[in-house]
Amino acid sequence: MHFSSVSKLLITSLATLALNTQAAIFITPKAPDINAAAYTVLDYNSGKTLASNNAHEKRAPASLTKLMTAYVVFQLINDGRASLEDEVRISKKAWKTGGSKSFVEVGKNIKLEILLKGMIIQSGNDSAVALAEHIAGTEGTFATYMNEYARELGMKNSRFENASGLPHADQHTTAADMAILAAATIRDFPEFYPWYAEKEFTYHGIKQRNRNKLLWSDHTVDGLKTGFTKKAGYNLTASAQRVGMRLISVVLGSTGVEARTAQTQKILDYGFRFFETQNLKGIAKEVPISSATKDTLKVGTTGDTNITLARGQYKLSDQAIQLNSNLSAPINKGDQVGHLLIQFEGKTMAKIPLVALEDAEQAGFFSRMLEKVGL
């Protein structure tokens, strides 16, 4: 069987509209105006950015830096190089660190778990420095860990110089990079992520509240971190789950505590209202193949694939297979053979790789010659 350069087969209609019924109308408005230096909001499961502005502009991270500090510590705990039960001795430098505090005492040994919670929930700068010194000996060496993990995660426009987020001329990040870090934290450390939803923490008889006000006003929000310095302005990285969908938002350089809260709420509401996540799992179809010992090849998607579409659009969409040119044996299981297209009213909304789900052996010489001449 001969294929043109691209073969497309309509394989599944996900909905059939009755005759004389008007076609569904989907209007996705522009994102709301956000009064901040930079922002982004993305679908955690598909990785699709739903709205953004200046998302790659380098900005001072302030205490959002502690997201990376925690990420490094979590990694070392998982690797067995640190433990929640570690006794961390508080240095004079950690004790004297300015800004927000957990009020740790110089010379005292404190469990690593307590310092982690103090840093995550209370945003304790002293806890951040103590953790850095315990892990790496010095805060400067710890920053090397931070930058290496940032590089591995693909945070191309971030650089860290300290563990707390206190001002430093060479320390910067972007809204896009902070979204990457938030997603990695949720994905890689499900056992620790719930700490970002805790509303308060008490140490040394001092109770302090989480500065993320959305934890009180929106029950779907379960993280992550706030930050503020004069240079950075008011920052907030947040995440929420609703209607089978998780979104991550980052607002940098807002004008105040209430403003960053309201702006984050606004872009999260926009994302949930107008978009949806769809999971494509276990899709498998038979397609024609030439020069093989059989007439068809089973192809499909691998693992879980998530896509983001306008809310309600998926159930009215079609699936179509777009095959590579000259699909012929031999083909090995796992070879990419084309794409699965999700289409709405003839427009492709998503394009997902299709792979062979089985081997296809080449037919013998005589069989191939008969096929070639059309017998």
N, C-alpha and C positions, 0 to 999 in steps of 0.2 A: 504494500500500500504506500503511495507517495503522499508526502505532506508538503504543503507550501511552506514558506519561510516561517510563518506563524500559523498554527491551527488553533481555532477557538471553538469550544463545544459548550453550549449552554446545557448545564446538567441538572440544575435544581431551581425551581421557582419556590421561594420561601413563602409567598402569599399570592393568592389569586384574587384580583379585584373583580367584583361583579360587573356585568355590562351596565352601561349608563351610570356608573358610579364615578364621580369625579376623582381624579388622582389626588393622592395625599400631598399636602403642601408642607414643606419643612423650611422654616425661616430661622436661621441662626444669627442673632444680632451681633453686632460688634461688642467686644468686651467693654465693661463699664469703665469710665474714667477713674484712674487710680492716682491719687495725689502722693506719689512717692518717686524717688530717684530711679528705681528699677523694680520690676516684679516679674514673676512667672507663675503659672499654674499648669500642672501636668497630670495626666492620668498615670498613676503608679504602675498599673498592670500592663499597659501597652507602651508606656514611655512617651506618648504623644503629648506635645505641648498644646494646650488649648488657648492660651493667651499669654502675651508677654510684652514687655517694653524695656529696652536697655538691659536685656537679660545677661549679656556678656560684658557689660561695663564693670570695670574693676572698682570695688568699693571696700571701705573698711568694714570688717565683719563684726567688730565688737564681740559680745559674748556668744555669737553664733560659732565662734572659734571653738567653744567647748563641745560642740557636736563632733568635731574632729578629735579633740582630746579624748572624749569618751569612746569614740570609734577605735582609737589605738589601744586603749586599755581593754576594751571588750575583746579585741583580736588577741591580745597577749594572754588574756584569761582563757580563751578558747584553745590557744596553742599550748597551754600548760605552763607558761612562763610567768604567770601571776595568778593570784587567787583572791577571791572575795574575803578570805580569812587572813590575808596578809596584814601584819602589823606595820603601819606606816609611821615612821618617826617624823614629827613636824619640825622643820628647820626654822631658823630665825627669818630667813628670806620668805618662806611661805607664810609665816605668821604676820609679817609686816606688809604683805601684799595689800595694796589699796583697793578701793572699789567695793563691790558687793562681797560679803563675807559669810562663811559658815561659823566663824568665831572659834576656830581651832586654837589650841594652846601650844606655844613653843615648847619643844622638848618632850611632848606627850606622844605616846603610841596610840594610834587610832586605826581601827579596821578599815581596810580598803573599801569595803562595801559602803560604810558610812560616808567616806569622803566622796565616793562616786555619786551617792544620792544627794549629798550636800551640793555638789557641783551641778548636777542635772536639775534638781528641784529648786534649790535656793540660789543657784548661779554663783556659788562661792568661788571667788578668785583664789583665796588661800587654799581651798581644797584642790583646785586645778593644779596649782604649783606643787603642792605636796605629792600629788599623784605623779606628775611629770618627773620629779626628783626620785621618787621611789622606783619608777620604771626604768629610767635612763641615767640616773646619777645627777644630771643637770637638766635644767629646762631647755637649754640650747640644744643638747643632744636629743632630747625628746622631740623638739621641733623637726629634727631630721626624720624621725619616724613619721610625724604628721605629713610632711611633704612627700615622703615615699608612698604612703598609702593614698594620698591625694592623687599622685601620678598614676597609681594602679587603677584607681576608680575612674580616671578620665577627667579629673578636675583640672583642665588645662590652664585656667586663668586664676589659680589660687596659689598663694604662698603664705606659710605660717612661720612666725618668729617666736611666738610664746604660746603657752597653754591656756591662758586666761582670756585673751582677747583685748587686753589693755592696749592702748594706742602704740603702734610701732610704724615707722615710716615705710617699711618694706612689707608690711602684712596686708594682704588684700584677698578678696574673693569676688564672686559674682552670684547673681540670683540663680543662674543656670547651674553653677557648680554646687551651690548649697542644696538645690533640689536633688542633684545626683547623690550627695552625701546623705540627705534625709532618706532617700529611697534605699540606699545601701544599708543604713542603720535598721530600717524596718525589715528588709529582706534577710540580712545576715545575722541579726541578733534578736529573734522573736522573744527570747527569754528575758532580755533586758529592756526591750522597747517599752513595756508597760510603765516603767518608771517615769517616762516623759509625760504620762497622764496624771501622775500623783499631784494633788493640789497643794500639799504642804508637807513640811518636814521639820522635825524638832531635833535639835542637838544642843547639848549643854544647857538645857532648860529654855532655849530660845526657839520659839515656833516662827517659821517664816513661810510665806505663801509663794506658790509658783507664780511667776510674773505673766504667764500666758493666760490672759483673762478669758479667752475663748473656752477654756476648760470649764468655766462656770456658766457661760451664756449659750454654748452649743454642745449638747451631749454627744454629738457625732465626732467632735474633735478629740484626738487622743495624743497630741504632741504638737510641736517638738520644743522649740527654744526661742527666747527673746534675746535682744541685745540692744545696748545703747552706749554711745559715747558722743561727745560734741561733734567729732569728725564724722562718725558713721551716721548719726541721726538715730531714728528708732527702727529697729529691725525685728522681723518675726518670720520664722520658718514654722509652718503648721502642716498638719495632715488630718484628714477626716474620712470617715467611711459612711456612705449612705447608699441605699438601693443597689447593693451589690457592686459598688464602685468605690475605689479609694483615690483621693486627690491629694496632691502635695502642692503647697503654695509657699512662695517666698516673697516678702516685701522688704525692700531695703531703702533706707533714707527717708522714712516717713517723718511726719512733723510732731508726733506725740504718741503717748501710750494709747489713748482712745482712738486716735487716727489710724495707727497700724492695726488695731483690733478690728475697727470698722472696715478698713480696706481689705484685710484678709477675709473677713466674712463675706464681703461683696464678691470677691473673685471666686471663692469657694462656691457660693450660691449660684453664680453664673455657670460654673462648670457642671455642677450637679443638675441644674435645671435644663440645660440645653444639650448635654452629651450623655452617652451611655457607653459602658464597656461590654463587649461581647467576647466570650471565650469560644474559640473554634477548636474542638477536640475530637480526635478520632474520625476525621473526614477521610474516606477512602472510596475511590472510583476506579472502574476499569476503562482503559483507553486503548485504542488500536496501536499496534506496533508492527513494524516491518522487519523482515530478515530474521525472524525469531522462530523458535520451535512451537510457539503458540501465537494466537491472533491478538491477544490483549495483554496488557500489563496493568497490575494494580498499583495505583499511585495515591498519594495522600499527603496530609500535613503531618509534621512530626511534633510530638509532645503537645503542650498547651500553647496556643497562639491567641493573643488578645488583641483586639482592634477597638478603636474608638470611632463612633459614628454619632450623627445627630440623634437625639433621643427619639426612639420609636421607628427609626429608619430601617434597622436591620430586618425586622419581620416583613418588610415590604420589598426587600432586596432580592436579587438573583445571584446565584453562584455560576461562574463560568470557568472552564479550564482553558488556559492558554499554554499550548505545548511548545517546546523547543522545536526548531527546524529539524527535519529528517530524524524523527524518533525511531531509531532502529537498533536491533541487538548487535553486539552484546551490551547489556546494561546491568550494572551491579546494584544491589540493594543499597539505598542511601544516596544514589546519584540524583542530582537535581535534574528534573525533566521539564520544568515549566513553572507556571504560577496558577494559583487559585485567585480569581478575581471576584470581589464583592462589588456588585453593580446596582445602581439605582437609576432607573429611567435612562439606561444606556451609558451612564457616567460611572467610571471606576472609582469606588470609594476606598478600596483597600486592595493590596496586592501581596499575596502570601506565597512563599516558595513551596513548590510541590516536589516531592522526591519519590523515587521508586520504592515501593514497599516489599519488593521481591526481586530476585535475580531474573534476568531474561537471557537465555542462552541463544547464541547465534545458530540459525538453521544451517543444514548442510549446503554444499555448493550447488547441487542440482536443484534443491528446493528454492534457493535464492534466485537462480536463473529463471525458473518457471514463474516466480513472482514478478521478476523484472519484465518479462514479456507478457505478463497479464494472463497466464494460464491458470 
